[in-house]
Amino acid sequence: MSPKDSRSYTRERLLRSGWWPVILFVVAILVVILFVYVVVHPSKPKFYLHDATVLAFNLTSPNLLSSYLQATYIYFFSYSVTLSSRNPNDRVGIYYDGLDVYASYSNQQITLAASIAPLYQGHDDVDAWSPYLRGDSIPIAPFLVDALTQDEADGFFFLWVKIEGRLRWKVGDWKSGRYHVFVNCPAYLSFDRSNDSSFPTQMIRFRQSSTCTVDI
């Protein structure tokens, strides 16, 4: 049998075997996915940090941080934050299948994660949350003690409010698979020296709202 005859015979067997409808269905699904990606092309959601209220910040024992958003060696760190998210898409909705929020200092997590319940965010919708973050007797690296002490002497420091979770895109009745979303929000905080109190009893103020980076 010539190569040409062999190819013709293979096509005939494929048509007779009943696989042809399955192949057409798979091709149709791939076309829909390609349409969503090329034509709709969902944009990443936008996150903002509007406020970070420090309720306590103490260091009391070597290399332990307690966070209630509290220092010379256990930190008690305690605070509430106000975050918002906006869906910038005109035709694409977003399902958030649960989000976890926590605070980080110099790439070390210093609070437990607070959970945000699953939700759906429609076209151009905005949602806001005010989770309460707390960490008690969190072990920290020794160099962070020196870093925090230096930050206090300088009068300001940076924290990072981070969000991790899963999302799905929705276009019409179609829903995508789950994607991991990672959000990083800088929080610029300063020590209020107007009352001449010493760290950690002096007030810590949130200086300005910030735009968060979003990776999917």
C-alpha positions in Angstrom: 0.0 0.0 0.0 1.4 3.4 -1.0 1.8 6.2 1.6 -1.1 8.1 0.0 -3.4 5.0 0.2 -2.3 4.5 3.8 -3.3 8.0 4.8 -6.7 7.7 3.0 -7.3 4.4 4.8 -6.5 5.9 8.2 -8.9 8.8 7.6 -11.7 6.4 6.7 -11.1 4.3 9.8 -11.2 7.4 11.9 -14.5 8.5 10.4 -16.0 5.0 10.9 -14.7 4.6 14.5 -16.9 7.3 16.0 -14.0 9.4 17.2 -14.7 12.2 14.8 -17.4 13.9 17.0 -15.1 13.8 19.9 -12.3 15.4 18.0 -14.7 18.1 16.8 -15.8 18.8 20.3 -12.3 19.1 21.6 -11.4 21.5 18.7 -14.5 23.6 19.6 -13.4 23.8 23.2 -9.9 24.9 22.2 -11.4 27.6 19.9 -13.5 28.9 22.7 -10.5 29.1 25.0 -8.5 30.8 22.3 -11.3 33.3 21.8 -11.4 34.1 25.5 -7.7 34.6 25.7 -7.2 36.6 22.5 -10.4 38.6 22.2 -11.5 39.0 25.9 -8.0 38.6 27.5 -8.8 39.2 31.2 -6.8 41.9 32.9 -5.5 41.2 36.4 -7.5 42.6 39.3 -6.2 45.7 41.0 -5.6 45.8 44.8 -5.1 48.8 47.0 -4.0 49.3 50.7 -5.9 52.2 52.2 -5.1 52.0 55.9 -3.1 50.0 58.4 -4.0 50.8 62.1 -1.3 49.6 64.5 -3.0 48.6 67.8 0.1 47.1 69.6 3.8 46.6 68.8 6.0 45.2 71.5 9.3 43.4 71.7 9.8 41.6 75.0 12.0 38.5 74.7 15.0 37.5 72.5 14.0 36.8 68.9 10.2 36.4 69.5 7.7 38.7 67.8 4.2 39.0 69.0 1.8 40.7 66.7 -1.5 42.0 67.7 -0.7 44.6 64.3 3.6 44.7 69.5 9.5 44.9 71.1 13.3 44.3 72.8 12.8 40.8 71.7 9.2 39.4 71.7 7.1 41.4 69.4 3.4 41.7 70.0 2.1 42.9 66.7 -1.6 43.8 66.2 -3.3 45.9 63.6 -6.2 46.2 61.3 -5.9 46.9 57.6 -8.3 48.2 55.0 -7.9 46.7 51.5 -9.9 47.0 48.3 -10.0 45.1 45.0 -11.4 46.3 41.7 -12.2 44.2 38.7 -11.1 46.3 35.7 -12.6 44.0 33.1 -15.8 45.1 31.1 -16.9 41.5 30.2 -15.1 39.2 32.6 -16.1 38.4 36.2 -13.8 37.0 38.8 -14.5 34.3 41.4 -12.2 34.5 44.4 -12.1 31.0 46.0 -10.9 32.3 49.3 -8.1 34.7 50.1 -5.6 34.8 53.0 -4.1 38.1 54.3 -1.0 38.4 56.5 1.7 40.9 57.4 5.4 40.5 56.6 8.6 42.3 57.6 11.8 41.8 55.6 10.3 38.7 53.9 9.3 37.1 57.2 5.7 36.5 58.0 4.9 38.1 61.4 1.1 37.5 61.8 -1.2 34.7 61.3 -3.3 34.7 58.2 -6.8 36.2 58.2 -9.2 34.6 55.8 -11.5 36.4 53.4 -14.6 34.4 52.5 -15.0 33.3 48.8 -16.8 35.9 46.7 -17.8 36.8 43.1 -16.6 40.2 41.7 -18.6 41.4 38.7 -17.6 43.7 35.9 -15.9 46.9 37.2 -17.0 46.0 40.8 -15.1 47.1 43.8 -14.9 45.2 47.1 -13.3 46.3 50.4 -12.2 44.3 53.5 -10.8 45.2 56.9 -9.2 42.1 58.3 -7.7 42.0 61.7 -4.1 40.7 61.8 -2.4 39.3 64.9 0.6 37.3 65.8 1.7 36.2 69.3 5.2 35.2 70.2 6.3 34.7 66.6 9.9 33.6 66.3 11.9 36.1 64.2 15.5 36.0 62.9 18.0 37.7 65.2 19.0 40.2 62.5 15.4 41.5 62.3 15.7 42.7 66.0 18.5 45.0 65.0 16.7 46.0 61.8 13.5 47.0 63.8 15.6 48.8 66.4 17.3 50.8 63.6 13.9 51.5 62.0 12.7 52.9 65.2 15.7 55.2 65.5 15.1 56.4 61.9 11.4 57.1 62.7 9.8 54.9 60.1 9.6 51.4 58.8 8.0 49.3 56.0 5.7 46.4 56.4 4.1 44.3 53.6 0.5 43.3 53.7 0.3 40.1 51.5 -2.7 38.3 50.0 -2.6 34.8 48.7 -5.5 32.7 47.2 -7.1 31.3 44.1 -9.3 32.9 41.4 -11.3 31.9 38.4 -12.3 34.0 35.4 -16.0 34.0 34.2 -17.1 34.9 30.7 -20.8 34.3 30.1 -21.5 30.8 31.4 -17.9 29.7 30.9 -15.6 29.5 34.0 -11.8 29.0 33.8 -9.7 26.7 35.9 -8.2 28.0 39.2 -5.2 30.3 39.1 -3.0 31.2 42.1 -3.0 34.9 42.9 -0.4 36.6 45.0 -0.7 40.3 46.1 1.9 42.4 47.8 1.0 45.8 49.4 3.6 48.1 50.8 2.7 49.8 54.1 4.8 52.8 55.0 4.5 53.5 58.8 6.1 56.2 60.9 6.6 56.7 64.7 4.8 59.7 66.1 7.3 61.4 68.4 5.0 64.3 69.3 4.2 62.9 72.7 7.8 62.3 73.5 7.0 58.7 74.4 9.5 55.9 73.8 9.1 52.9 71.6 6.9 50.8 71.7 4.3 53.0 73.4 4.5 55.9 70.9 1.9 55.9 68.2 2.6 54.4 64.8 0.9 56.1 61.9 0.1 54.8 58.4 1.5 57.4 56.0 -0.2 56.9 52.7 -2.4 54.6 50.6 -0.5 52.3 48.2 -1.1 50.3 45.0 -0.4 46.6 45.3 1.5 44.4 42.9 -0.5 41.4 41.6 0.9 38.2 40.2 -1.2 35.4 38.7 
